[in-house]
């Protein structure tokens, strides 16, 4: 039986996978005030454990991109989901800093594959006019996961102990897996897609693009690749800070109790969720008004980059409500920015290399996050949180300048060692 609007069901599955991904990732952050106290972990020790996750995460961004291109979206995302779900459940066995670092490292190996597979699925299933919206929708799953994790994990930790939270959240992935395997296939081979929808999702696709292989070295010779990588390197560490350090910051620096943190710390993630959707809608709106695709994405990034210096005000305000409100604005702006910069990969590269390019670009995300998280523990222990917020206020404007300098014009097929034009360059 044919299923009308199948691509939106698939979008729902990609969204849900990202929700689960972030619930599993965020569980440690929520229980951190309890766990670090019980295990007697200093800010430096905690940042080293987070760095173990990010080191694996960064390396596997490259590896998972290749695996997605080789195995396909359906199989690769299934494998990644099983790996990170089991790794998250193993956190219940933690006995000290070393074992916690090992389990975070294992979690970091599996989690980036979710985003590589989602980017690949976006190229496979959606025309250019829908891609930013879908990227925003999937990206919103990150914030939803953080929203859900904060009160739910707090409840589990306070009621049954922090170890139970890892078991419960890790088990969610196996429920999702059954639905994914039943529904997801590429549109060319999907038995339940209508012909009308197949024609729509294949719009602008180049069949010849599948036959030619492109090496990493070819991709690294392209300035657009470096522009996207560097922009992510400077901008994404801000999100890593709010994911990993916000609950600790609110409890230890702003005087929130665990209950207050569980009741209020989800608000910045909710605003980030709204930003994800709005950022994708905004650039899509410009494209529907006949703006060139890359120009629309760039215009969709600028105002949000200009909002990020509000982080500096967060550092010095003494008002708890104002502090939380400004953090909400910052997370909204960051995710609106991120939705657009992630979608540029789909816009200017052909489908056959999207997974590999996304892995390279996301390497910049992970590398920036790893270095910044490692420095955060040192800076917080030595100088306090104020310095961190000042640094975060400057990073997006720098990233936008690099993007403007290096990501100009559509990618030419000759840059990939073939005469063909990429599928989405002028969509």
N, C-alpha and C positions, 0 to 999 in steps of 0.2 A: 504494500500500500504506500502510495506517495505521501510525503509529509510537506504540506505548504510551509513556506518560510523556514525551511530547515536551518538556514544559516543563523537564525536568531536563537534556536535551541542550542546550536554549537557555541554561540557566543555566551550563552548561559553556563555551559559546561566549562568554558575557559575562565569565565568570571569566578565560578565556584572553586576551580582548581587554585586560582590565585588567592581566594579567601582562605582556603585550607593552608596554603603555603605560608601565609602571613600569620595565621593563628599559631601554627607550629613554631615559626620563627620568633614570634612575640611572647610565647609562653615564658621563656627565660627572663625577658625584660620585665614582665609583670611580677614575677615572683622574686626578682633580683633583691629587693630590700630585705626579704626574709632569708633567701638562700645565701646571699653574701654575708649576712650576719651570722647565720648558723655555721657556715664554713670558714668564717673569719677571713674574708677576701678583701684586700685593699682596692682602691680605685685602679691602681696599676695592674694588680692581678686580674681584676675583672676585665679591664681593657685587653689584657693579653689573651684571655679566654675568648673574647669577642673577635680578636684578631685571628685566632685559630679558625673560627668559622669563616671569616672574610678571606683568609688566604686560600682556603679550599674553594670557596665560592668564586673567587677571582679566577683561579686556574681553570675551574670547570666551566666558566663562561665560554672559554675557547673550546674546550673539549666537547661540551654539550651542544654547541652550535654545529660542530662537525657531525656529532651523532644524530642530531635532528635531521640534517641533510642526508645522512646515510641511511638511517633506519626509517625515516618518515615520521610524521607528526603523531600518528596513532600509537605506534609501538614505543617511540622514545618517551612520550609523556607518561605512558603507563609505567615504564621502568623507573623513571624519575620519581613518580608518586610513591611507588612501593619503597624505594630506597629511603626517601626522606621521612616517610611516615614511621618506618621501623627505627630509623636513627633517632627520631624525636622520642619515641617510647623508651628507648634505652636510657634517656636522661633520668628516668626514675631510679636507676641503679647507681647514680653518682655517689661517690664517697669522699671526694676532695677535688682540689683544683685540677689535678692532672686528668682524672677520669672525665670531669666536666669538659675540659678542653678537647679531649679525644672525641667525645660524643658530638660536640659542636662542630668539630672538623668533619665528621661523617655527615652531619646535617648539611654542611656547606657544600659537600660534593654533589648532593642530589638536588638542592633547591633551585639553582640557576636554570636548570633544564626546563622548568616550567615556563619561563619567560621566552627562552629561545623557541620552544614549541608554539607558544601563543603567537609570537611574531610570524612564524612560518604559517600557522593556520590562518592568520589575518591576510597574508598574501595569497593563500590558496582559495579562500572562501569569500572575499569581499572586494568589490570594485573600489576605485580610488576615492569616490565621494563618500564612502562609508568607513574607510579605513581608520581615520582619526577618531571617529566616534567609537568604533569597536576597540581601538587601542585605549581610549579613555575609559571605556566600560570595563575592559579587562584590568587596566591599571587601577581602577576604582576598587577592584577586589582586594588590593593591598590594604587600602585604608579600611575597607569593611572588615577584613580579617583582624586588623588592629583594634577596630571598634568592638568587635565581638569578643576578642581575646581579653580585653582589659577587665570588664565586669565578670565575665564567665570564669576566667582563670583565677581572678581574685576570690570569687566565691568558692571554687574548688579548693584553692590553697588554704583559705581560712577555715573551711569546713572539714576537709579530708586530708589536708597536708599538701605541700607543694609537689610531692612526687606523683600524686594522683593526677595532677593537671597534665603532666606529660603523657601519661597513659591514655587519658580520655581524648586529648587533642590529636595524638598520633593515630588513633583508631579511625578518625574521620576519613582519611584518605582511601581506605579500603571500601567504604560505602560509595564514594565517588567513582572508583575504578570500574565498578560493574556498569554504571550508566555510560561511561566513556567508551568502553569496549563495545557496547551495544549500538552506539549511535555514530561514532566518528569514522568517516572514510573521506578520502579526497573527492571533490565534486565530480571529477571525470569518471570515477568508478562507483559512486554512491548509488545503491539500488533504490533508494527512496526519495531522491531529489526529483522535483518536477523539471520538465524540460525548460520551462520558462525561467526558473531560478538558475538552472545550470547555465543557460545563455547569459544571464545577468552576471553571475560570479566569474565567468570565464572572460568577461569583457576586457579587452586590451591585453590579454595574455598572449605571449609569443611561444608557439610550440617549439620553435627551433632552439629556444634557450635551454631546453633540457639536455641537449646532446653535448654541449661544450662544458668542459671542466675548467674551473678557475682556481688557482693556487692562492694560499694566504699571501705569498709574496706579491702577487698581482694586485691583491686588494690593498696591501700596505703601500703600494706605489701611488695610490689615488689620494689626492689631498682631501677629498670629502670624507674618506675613512678617518684620517687623522683629525679633521675638524670635529667630527661627531665624537670620536674617542676623547679628545681633550675637553670638549664641552661637558661630557659626562663626568670626566675625572674631577673637574672643579665644582660641578653642581650637585652631584648625587651624594657626597658625604654629608650634606645637610640632612637629607632624609634618614641616612643611617644613624645620625645622632639622635633624631627624634624617636626612631624605633628602639634603639638600645639604651638610651640614657634618660629619656623623659620621665618614666616612673621613678627612677632613682633621684633625679633632679627635683621633682615635685615633693617627694617625701623628705629627702635629706637637706635640700636647700630652701624650699619654700614652706616647709612645715606641714605638709599634708599628711594625714594619717593614711594607713593602708585602705581603710574604708572610703575615705574622701578621694583618694587616688583612683580607686575602682569605680567610683561614681562619676568622676570628672575627667580623667585622663583620656577618655575616648573622644572627647570633643575635638581636639586637633586632628584626629584621624577622620572624623566625620567631615570636617571642613576640607581635608585633603581629598576625600571621596568626591565632594561637590566640585572641587577644582579639577579633578581628573575628567569628569564628564563635561564641565564647562569649557575647559581648554580644548578638548576634541571637538565640541560643538562649534566653538568660535571659529577655528580655522576651517572647519567644514562649511560653515556659513559663508565665509569669504570665498571659498572655492565655488560654491553654488552661485555666487555673484560674479563669476568669471575671472577671479583672481588666479594668476599662475600658482601652481601647487606649492612650490618651494617658497615663494613670496608670502603666501598665506600662512604657512607654518611659521616663518620668521616673524611675521606680524603678530602671530598668536603667542610668541614667546617674549617679545620685548616688554609689554606692560607688567608681566609677572616677574621678570628679572628685576625690574625697577622697584618692586614691592619688597624684595628680599632684605634690603638694608634695615627694615624694621626690626630685624633680629638684634641690632645694636641697642634699640630702645628696651627690648626685653631684658638685656643684661643689667640695666640700671634702674628700672622701675621698682618701687617698693610695694606696689599694689598687686596683690595676688590675682584679683579679677582681671586687671589690665594685662598682667603678664600672660595669663591663659588666653585672653582674647587676641593679643598680638601673635602668640604662637599659632593660634588658629588661622590668622590671616597669612602667616608665613607658610604653613603647610598647604593651605589652599593654593597659594601662588606657585609653590614648588611643583605640586602635582599637575597643575595646569601647564606649566613649562614642560614637565617631563613627558606628558602625553604627546605634545607636539614634536619634541626632539626624537622620541622613539619612533614616531610615525614617519619621519623623514627617511629612515632606512627603507621602509616599504615603498616610498615614493620614488627614490632615485636609483635603486638597485633592482636587477631582475630577480624573479622568484627563486631561481636555481641557486643563488648565492646568499639569499636573505639570512638563512640560519648562520652561515659562516661569518658574514659581515656583522650581524647582530652580536655574535660571540666576541668578535674583536672589539667592537664599540663598547659592549658591556664590560669588557676587560678594564676599560678606563674607569667605569663605574666602580668595579670591585677594587681596583688598585687605589683609586682615590679614597674609597671608603676604608680600606685596610690601613693606609698610612694615617688618615685622619683619626680613626678610632684608636690606633696605637698611640698617637700623640695626645688624644683627649685625656686618657688616664694620667699621663705625665703632667699635662697642663693643669688639670683639675686638682691633682694632688699638690702641685707646687704653687699655683696662682689662683685657683678657684674657677668657677664656670664663666665669669664675665669675659675673659679672653676668648673663650670658645665662641660665644655669641657674637662678638665683634668680628672674628674671622668669618663666621658664617654669613654675616651681612654683606661681605665683599665678593663672595665666590660666584654668585650667579651673574653679576655684571661682567666679570672677567670671562666667564664661560660664553656669554652672548657675543662679546667682541671676537673671541676665537672662532665661534660659529660663523659670524659674518665674514671674517677674513678668509676662511678655508672652504666653507660649504656654499659655493656659488655656482649656479646654473645646473641643468640636468646632467647626469653622468652620460658620457658617450660610450657606445658599445666598444669602440676601439681601445678604451682604457682597460677593458677586461680581456683583451686579446682576441676579440671577435668583432665582426663588422656589424653585428646586430645592435639595435637600440634596446635599452632596458625596457621592461614591460610597462613601467609606471612613470617614466620620466616626464611625459607631457600630458598625463591623464588630467 
